[in-house]
Amino acid sequence: MSIRSFMKMLIKLFGAQRVALGSDYPFPLGETKPGQLIELMKLSAEQKAQLLSATACEFLGMERDSLKR
């Protein structure tokens, strides 16, 4: 199963509200550019925003607007 297929399955099973972008920083075990897989997937802008930041912000009790871009 490809990582893209696995991500689609996770989103389908749990919803974008329960899946968050993660990192193995400082260990280069995954993507060279964090979030690239999500950006390249055929997802709605809302789903991408949820996966890239909203789920983590909700978990941490933060407002998304407080993030610096």
TIGUDO-591679 format. One record per atom (N, C-alpha, C, CB): x, y, z; residue number from 1; residue in one letter. Coordinates in steps of 0.001 Angstrom, whole numbers, plus 524288, in hexadecimal, padded with zeros to 5 digits. Glycine has a CB too. Example, Ala and Ser with C-alpha at 12.3 -4.5 7.8 and 13.67 -1.06 7.14 Angstrom:
residues 2
+-------+-------+-------+-----+----+
!    xx !    yy !    zz !   i ! aa !
+-------+-------+-------+-----+----+
! 83386 ! 7E9C6 ! 81E78 !   1 !  A !
! 8300C ! 7EE6C ! 81E78 !   1 !  A !
! 83390 ! 7F31C ! 81E78 !   1 !  A !
! 82C2C ! 7EE87 ! 82356 !   1 !  A !
! 83232 ! 7F736 ! 81BA8 !   2 !  S !
! 83566 ! 7FBDC ! 81BE4 !   2 !  S !
! 83264 ! 8001E ! 81EBE !   2 !  S !
! 83704 ! 7FDAA ! 8165D !   2 !  S !
+-------+-------+-------+-----+----+
***
This chain:
residues 69
+-------+-------+-------+-----+----+
!    xx !    yy !    zz !   i ! aa !
+-------+-------+-------+-----+----+
! 80354 ! 7FB6F ! 80000 !   1 !  M !
! 80000 ! 80000 ! 80000 !   1 !  M !
! 80389 ! 804DA ! 80000 !   1 !  M !
! 7FC32 ! 7FFF9 ! 804D2 !   1 !  M !
! 8026A ! 8087C ! 7FC91 !   2 !  S !
! 80581 ! 80D49 ! 7FC44 !   2 !  S !
! 8040A ! 810E8 ! 800C2 !   2 !  S !
! 804AC ! 8100F ! 7F6F2 !   2 !  S !
! 8077D ! 8147D ! 80200 !   3 !  I !
! 80669 ! 81844 ! 8062C !   3 !  I !
! 801A3 ! 81B92 ! 804D9 !   3 !  I !
! 80B2F ! 81BCF ! 8071A !   3 !  I !
! 800F4 ! 81CD6 ! 7FFDF !   4 !  R !
! 7FC6A ! 81FEA ! 7FE38 !   4 !  R !
! 7F758 ! 81CDD ! 7FF30 !   4 !  R !
! 7FCE3 ! 82169 ! 7F85D !   4 !  R !
! 7F761 ! 817D6 ! 7FDCC !   5 !  S !
! 7F2C8 ! 8147E ! 7FEBA !   5 !  S !
! 7F1AF ! 813FA ! 8048A !   5 !  S !
! 7F398 ! 80F08 ! 7FC4F !   5 !  S !
! 7F5DD ! 81386 ! 80797 !   6 !  F !
! 7F554 ! 81310 ! 80D3C !   6 !  F !
! 7F2E9 ! 81804 ! 80F82 !   6 !  F !
! 7FAA8 ! 811FA ! 80FC7 !   6 !  F !
! 7F4A9 ! 81C92 ! 80DB3 !   7 !  M !
! 7F277 ! 82187 ! 80F86 !   7 !  M !
! 7ECAA ! 821F0 ! 80E37 !   7 !  M !
! 7F56E ! 82620 ! 80D1F !   7 !  M !
! 7EB41 ! 8206D ! 8096F !   8 !  K !
! 7E5C1 ! 8208D ! 807DC !   8 !  K !
! 7E27B ! 81D0C ! 80B61 !   8 !  K !
! 7E528 ! 81EDB ! 80221 !   8 !  K !
! 7E491 ! 8186F ! 80CB0 !   9 !  M !
! 7E1D2 ! 814C9 ! 81010 !   9 !  M !
! 7E120 ! 81721 ! 81586 !   9 !  M !
! 7E4CA ! 80F8E ! 8105C !   9 !  M !
! 7E53E ! 8198F ! 817AD !  10 !  L !
! 7E4DD ! 81C02 ! 81CD1 !  10 !  L !
! 7E0B7 ! 82040 ! 81CE4 !  10 !  L !
! 7EA1E ! 81E49 ! 81E6B !  10 !  L !
! 7E0B9 ! 8238E ! 818E4 !  11 !  I !
! 7DCEE ! 827CA ! 8189E !  11 !  I !
! 7D768 ! 825A3 ! 8182D !  11 !  I !
! 7DE21 ! 82B60 ! 813FE !  11 !  I !
! 7D6C5 ! 82188 ! 81518 !  12 !  K !
! 7D198 ! 81F22 ! 8146E !  12 !  K !
! 7CFBA ! 81C98 ! 8198E !  12 !  K !
! 7D1C0 ! 81B02 ! 80FFF !  12 !  K !
! 7D33A ! 819E5 ! 81C43 !  13 !  L !
! 7D1C7 ! 8172E ! 82112 !  13 !  L !
! 7D0D2 ! 81AD8 ! 825AE !  13 !  L !
! 7D5F8 ! 81358 ! 8227E !  13 !  L !
! 7D43A ! 81EBE ! 82658 !  14 !  F !
! 7D40B ! 821FB ! 82B04 !  14 !  F !
! 7D253 ! 8279E ! 82A11 !  14 !  F !
! 7D940 ! 821FF ! 82D82 !  14 !  F !
! 7D298 ! 8296D ! 82530 !  15 !  G !
! 7D154 ! 82ED4 ! 823F6 !  15 !  G !
! 7D618 ! 83251 ! 82499 !  15 !  G !
! 7CCE2 ! 830C2 ! 8276A !  15 !  G !
! 7D62F ! 8367E ! 8219D !  16 !  A !
! 7DA9B ! 83A17 ! 821C3 !  16 !  A !
! 7DB2F ! 83CA6 ! 82721 !  16 !  A !
! 7D9FA ! 83E46 ! 81D91 !  16 !  A !
! 7D6FA ! 83CBC ! 82A3D !  17 !  Q !
! 7D720 ! 83F1A ! 82F6F !  17 !  Q !
! 7DA50 ! 83BDE ! 8334C !  17 !  Q !
! 7D19D ! 83FCE ! 8317F !  17 !  Q !
! 7DBAE ! 83718 ! 831D7 !  18 !  R !
! 7DE9F ! 833A1 ! 8355B !  18 !  R !
! 7E3ED ! 83212 ! 8332D !  18 !  R !
! 7DB7B ! 82EC3 ! 83679 !  18 !  R !
! 7E580 ! 83472 ! 82EE0 !  19 !  V !
! 7EA9D ! 83352 ! 82C7F !  19 !  V !
! 7ED96 ! 83871 ! 82C3E !  19 !  V !
! 7EA0E ! 830C5 ! 826E0 !  19 !  V !
! 7F28E ! 83859 ! 82DDC !  20 !  A !
! 7F5AC ! 83D26 ! 82DF1 !  20 !  A !
! 7FAF4 ! 83C3A ! 82B5E !  20 !  A !
! 7F66D ! 83F1C ! 83398 !  20 !  A !
! 7FCFC ! 84057 ! 8290E !  21 !  L !
! 80246 ! 84037 ! 826F0 !  21 !  L !
! 80605 ! 83F83 ! 82B7D !  21 !  L !
! 8038F ! 8454B ! 823C3 !  21 !  L !
! 809B9 ! 83C0A ! 82AD0 !  22 !  G !
! 80DA6 ! 83B27 ! 82ED5 !  22 !  G !
! 8130F ! 83B73 ! 82C82 !  22 !  G !
! 80CD2 ! 835E1 ! 8317C !  22 !  G !
! 816E1 ! 83B34 ! 82FD6 !  23 !  S !
! 81C47 ! 83BA5 ! 82E18 !  23 !  S !
! 81FB8 ! 83827 ! 8317E !  23 !  S !
! 81E2A ! 84169 ! 82E4F !  23 !  S !
! 823E7 ! 8364F ! 82F4C !  24 !  D !
! 827CF ! 83358 ! 83236 !  24 !  D !
! 82C8C ! 836C5 ! 83355 !  24 !  D !
! 82973 ! 82E68 ! 82F2C !  24 !  D !
! 82BD6 ! 83BFA ! 832A8 !  25 !  Y !
! 8301C ! 83FA3 ! 83370 !  25 !  Y !
! 832B7 ! 83E9D ! 838AC !  25 !  Y !
! 82E27 ! 8454D ! 8331F !  25 !  Y !
! 837B0 ! 83E7C ! 838F6 !  26 !  P !
! 83BB4 ! 83FCD ! 8351A !  26 !  P !
! 83D9A ! 83B21 ! 831F0 !  26 !  P !
! 84045 ! 84245 ! 837CB !  26 !  P !
! 83AB7 ! 836E4 ! 8320C !  27 !  F !
! 83C50 ! 8323A ! 82F3A !  27 !  F !
! 839AE ! 83203 ! 829DE !  27 !  F !
! 83B02 ! 82D4E ! 83269 !  27 !  F !
! 83CAB ! 831E7 ! 825B1 !  28 !  P !
! 83A69 ! 831FE ! 82062 !  28 !  P !
! 83842 ! 82CAC ! 81EBC !  28 !  P !
! 83E88 ! 833C5 ! 81C70 !  28 !  P !
! 833DB ! 82B1F ! 82104 !  29 !  L !
! 831A7 ! 825FD ! 81FE4 !  29 !  L !
! 82D38 ! 82624 ! 81BEF !  29 !  L !
! 82FBE ! 8238C ! 824D6 !  29 !  L !
! 82B22 ! 82AB6 ! 81AEB !  30 !  G !
! 82690 ! 82B13 ! 81789 !  30 !  G !
! 82767 ! 82EC6 ! 8130C !  30 !  G !
! 821E4 ! 82CC4 ! 81A9B !  30 !  G !
! 82399 ! 8321D ! 81241 !  31 !  E !
! 823B0 ! 835DC ! 80DF6 !  31 !  E !
! 8283E ! 839B5 ! 80E94 !  31 !  E !
! 81E77 ! 838D5 ! 80DAD !  31 !  E !
! 82A84 ! 83B3B ! 80A3B !  32 !  T !
! 82E92 ! 83F40 ! 80A75 !  32 !  T !
! 82C21 ! 84498 ! 80B51 !  32 !  T !
! 831DD ! 83F3E ! 8056D !  32 !  T !
! 82759 ! 84559 ! 80981 !  33 !  K !
! 82469 ! 84A30 ! 80A72 !  33 !  K !
! 81F64 ! 848AB ! 80D50 !  33 !  K !
! 8232B ! 84D35 ! 80523 !  33 !  K !
! 81F1F ! 8499B ! 81276 !  34 !  P !
! 81A74 ! 84819 ! 81563 !  34 !  P !
! 81575 ! 84A64 ! 81301 !  34 !  P !
! 81AF9 ! 849D9 ! 81B0F !  34 !  P !
! 81192 ! 84712 ! 8126D !  35 !  G !
! 80C90 ! 848B7 ! 81050 !  35 !  G !
! 80C00 ! 84809 ! 80A72 !  35 !  G !
! 80BAD ! 84E38 ! 811A3 !  35 !  G !
! 81035 ! 8469B ! 807D7 !  36 !  Q !
! 81011 ! 84619 ! 80220 !  36 !  Q !
! 80C26 ! 841F7 ! 80061 !  36 !  Q !
! 8157E ! 844BD ! 80007 !  36 !  Q !
! 80BF5 ! 83D9F ! 8030D !  37 !  L !
! 8083A ! 8397E ! 8019F !  37 !  L !
! 802A4 ! 83B91 ! 801E9 !  37 !  L !
! 808DE ! 834AC ! 8053F !  37 !  L !
! 80164 ! 83E47 ! 8061E !  38 !  I !
! 7FC21 ! 8406A ! 806C6 !  38 !  I !
! 7FAF1 ! 8445C ! 80276 !  38 !  I !
! 7FB8B ! 842FF ! 80C32 !  38 !  I !
! 7FEAE ! 847C7 ! 80164 !  39 !  E !
! 7FDE9 ! 84BC1 ! 7FD57 !  39 !  E !
! 7FCF0 ! 84953 ! 7F7FD !  39 !  E !
! 802A5 ! 84F59 ! 7FD15 !  39 !  E !
! 7FF74 ! 844E9 ! 7F6DA !  40 !  L !
! 7FF05 ! 8426E ! 7F1B4 !  40 !  L !
! 7FA35 ! 83EE4 ! 7F128 !  40 !  L !
! 803E2 ! 83F46 ! 7F0A1 !  40 !  L !
! 7F7B6 ! 83D9E ! 7F584 !  41 !  M !
! 7F328 ! 83A2D ! 7F548 !  41 !  M !
! 7EE64 ! 83D25 ! 7F358 !  41 !  M !
! 7F20C ! 837C5 ! 7FAA7 !  41 !  M !
! 7EAC8 ! 83A54 ! 7F0F6 !  42 !  K !
! 7E5EB ! 83C9D ! 7EF0F !  42 !  K !
! 7E212 ! 83CEE ! 7F397 !  42 !  K !
! 7E39B ! 8395C ! 7EA72 !  42 !  K !
! 7E2BB ! 8410A ! 7F6BA !  43 !  L !
! 7DF63 ! 84208 ! 7FB38 !  43 !  L !
! 7DD40 ! 84789 ! 7FABE !  43 !  L !
! 7E267 ! 8414A ! 80075 !  43 !  L !
! 7D909 ! 8488B ! 7FD6C !  44 !  S !
! 7D6E6 ! 84DE1 ! 7FD68 !  44 !  S !
! 7DA9F ! 85173 ! 8006E !  44 !  S !
! 7D142 ! 84E06 ! 7FFDC !  44 !  S !
! 7DA35 ! 85682 ! 7FF73 !  45 !  A !
! 7DD6F ! 85A50 ! 8024A !  45 !  A !
! 7DC5A ! 859EC ! 80825 !  45 !  A !
! 7DC5C ! 85FF7 ! 80050 !  45 !  A !
! 7D77C ! 858EF ! 80985 !  46 !  E !
! 7D605 ! 85862 ! 80F0A !  46 !  E !
! 7D8AA ! 853A9 ! 81184 !  46 !  E !
! 7D012 ! 857E8 ! 80F95 !  46 !  E !
! 7D8B3 ! 84F39 ! 80EC0 !  47 !  Q !
! 7DB4E ! 84A8D ! 810CB !  47 !  Q !
! 7E12B ! 84B6E ! 8115E !  47 !  Q !
! 7DA48 ! 845DC ! 80D37 !  47 !  Q !
! 7E38D ! 84DF0 ! 80D82 !  48 !  K !
! 7E930 ! 84EFF ! 80DCE !  48 !  K !
! 7EA6B ! 85276 ! 8127E !  48 !  K !
! 7EB24 ! 8519C ! 808B9 !  48 !  K !
! 7E75F ! 85696 ! 81346 !  49 !  A !
! 7E83B ! 85A13 ! 817B8 !  49 !  A !
! 7E78E ! 85724 ! 81CDE !  49 !  A !
! 7E476 ! 85EBF ! 8177D !  49 !  A !
! 7E3B4 ! 853B4 ! 81D0E !  50 !  Q !
! 7E2C6 ! 85098 ! 821C1 !  50 !  Q !
! 7E77B ! 84D2B ! 822ED !  50 !  Q !
! 7DDD9 ! 84D38 ! 82121 !  50 !  Q !
! 7E976 ! 84A6A ! 81EF6 !  51 !  L !
! 7EDDE ! 846DD ! 81FAC !  51 !  L !
! 7F2F6 ! 849BC ! 820DA !  51 !  L !
! 7EE8C ! 84387 ! 81ADA !  51 !  L !
! 7F3D1 ! 84E29 ! 81E55 !  52 !  L !
! 7F8C5 ! 850FF ! 81EE3 !  52 !  L !
! 7F92E ! 85409 ! 82402 !  52 !  L !
! 7F973 ! 854B7 ! 81A5C !  52 !  L !
! 7F4C8 ! 855C4 ! 8262F !  53 !  S !
! 7F54B ! 858D9 ! 82AFA !  53 !  S !
! 7F0AC ! 85885 ! 82EBC !  53 !  S !
! 7F61F ! 85E5E ! 82992 !  53 !  S !
! 7EBEF ! 85859 ! 82CCB !  54 !  A !
! 7E763 ! 858CF ! 8303E !  54 !  A !
! 7E6FC ! 85466 ! 83436 !  54 !  A !
! 7E27C ! 858F8 ! 82D09 !  54 !  A !
! 7E7DF ! 84F89 ! 8329C !  55 !  T !
! 7E77B ! 84B26 ! 83641 !  55 !  T !
! 7EB6A ! 84BD1 ! 83AAF !  55 !  T !
! 7E866 ! 845E7 ! 83364 !  55 !  T !
! 7F040 ! 84D24 ! 8396C !  56 !  A !
! 7F444 ! 84DE6 ! 83D75 !  56 !  A !
! 7F2DD ! 85278 ! 84106 !  56 !  A !
! 7F9A7 ! 84ED8 ! 83AED !  56 !  A !
! 7F107 ! 856C1 ! 83EC5 !  57 !  C !
! 7EF86 ! 85B4B ! 841EE !  57 !  C !
! 7EB1F ! 859EC ! 845B1 !  57 !  C !
! 7EDDB ! 85FD9 ! 83E65 !  57 !  C !
! 7E73E ! 85719 ! 843CA !  58 !  E !
! 7E2E3 ! 85585 ! 84725 !  58 !  E !
! 7E4D4 ! 85211 ! 84B96 !  58 !  E !
! 7DEAE ! 852A2 ! 843F3 !  58 !  E !
! 7E84B ! 84E67 ! 84A5F !  59 !  F !
! 7EA6E ! 84AD9 ! 84E4E !  59 !  F !
! 7ED7B ! 84DDD ! 85274 !  59 !  F !
! 7EDF7 ! 846B9 ! 84BB8 !  59 !  F !
! 7F06C ! 851D5 ! 850BC !  60 !  L !
! 7F3B4 ! 854E5 ! 85446 !  60 !  L !
! 7F0D2 ! 85979 ! 856C9 !  60 !  L !
! 7F867 ! 856EA ! 8515D !  60 !  L !
! 7EBDD ! 85A42 ! 8555B !  61 !  G !
! 7E8D6 ! 85E8C ! 8578F !  61 !  G !
! 7EA92 ! 863E2 ! 855A4 !  61 !  G !
! 7E929 ! 85E64 ! 85D5F !  61 !  G !
! 7EC7C ! 86412 ! 850D3 !  62 !  M !
! 7EE63 ! 868F5 ! 84E8A !  62 !  M !
! 7EA97 ! 86AE8 ! 84A65 !  62 !  M !
! 7F3E0 ! 86836 ! 84C2A !  62 !  M !
! 7EAC2 ! 86FEE ! 8495D !  63 !  E !
! 7E7D8 ! 87239 ! 8450F !  63 !  E !
! 7EB43 ! 87208 ! 84031 !  63 !  E !
! 7E622 ! 877F0 ! 84654 !  63 !  E !
! 7E917 ! 87065 ! 83BC3 !  64 !  R !
! 7EC1D ! 8702D ! 836E8 !  64 !  R !
! 7EE0D ! 8758E ! 83548 !  64 !  R !
! 7E8D6 ! 86DD1 ! 8328A !  64 !  R !
! 7EB06 ! 87992 ! 83685 !  65 !  D !
! 7EC8F ! 87EDE ! 8350E !  65 !  D !
! 7F175 ! 880A6 ! 837E6 !  65 !  D !
! 7E827 ! 882A1 ! 83625 !  65 !  D !
! 7F2E2 ! 87E06 ! 83C2C !  66 !  S !
! 7F789 ! 87F95 ! 83F1F !  66 !  S !
! 7FC92 ! 87D8D ! 83CAC !  66 !  S !
! 7F722 ! 87DA7 ! 844B5 !  66 !  S !
! 7FC18 ! 87A23 ! 838C9 !  67 !  L !
! 800C5 ! 877ED ! 83648 !  67 !  L !
! 8033D ! 87BF1 ! 832A5 !  67 !  L !
! 7FF64 ! 872E2 ! 83335 !  67 !  L !
! 8085F ! 87C4C ! 832D9 !  68 !  K !
! 80B28 ! 87FA9 ! 82F2A !  68 !  K !
! 80BDC ! 87CB2 ! 82A27 !  68 !  K !
! 81080 ! 8817A ! 8315E !  68 !  K !
! 80B59 ! 87F60 ! 825CE !  69 !  R !
! 80C0D ! 87CDB ! 820C1 !  69 !  R !
! 810F3 ! 87ED2 ! 81E4B !  69 !  R !
! 80763 ! 87DCB ! 81D2A !  69 !  R !
+-------+-------+-------+-----+----+
***
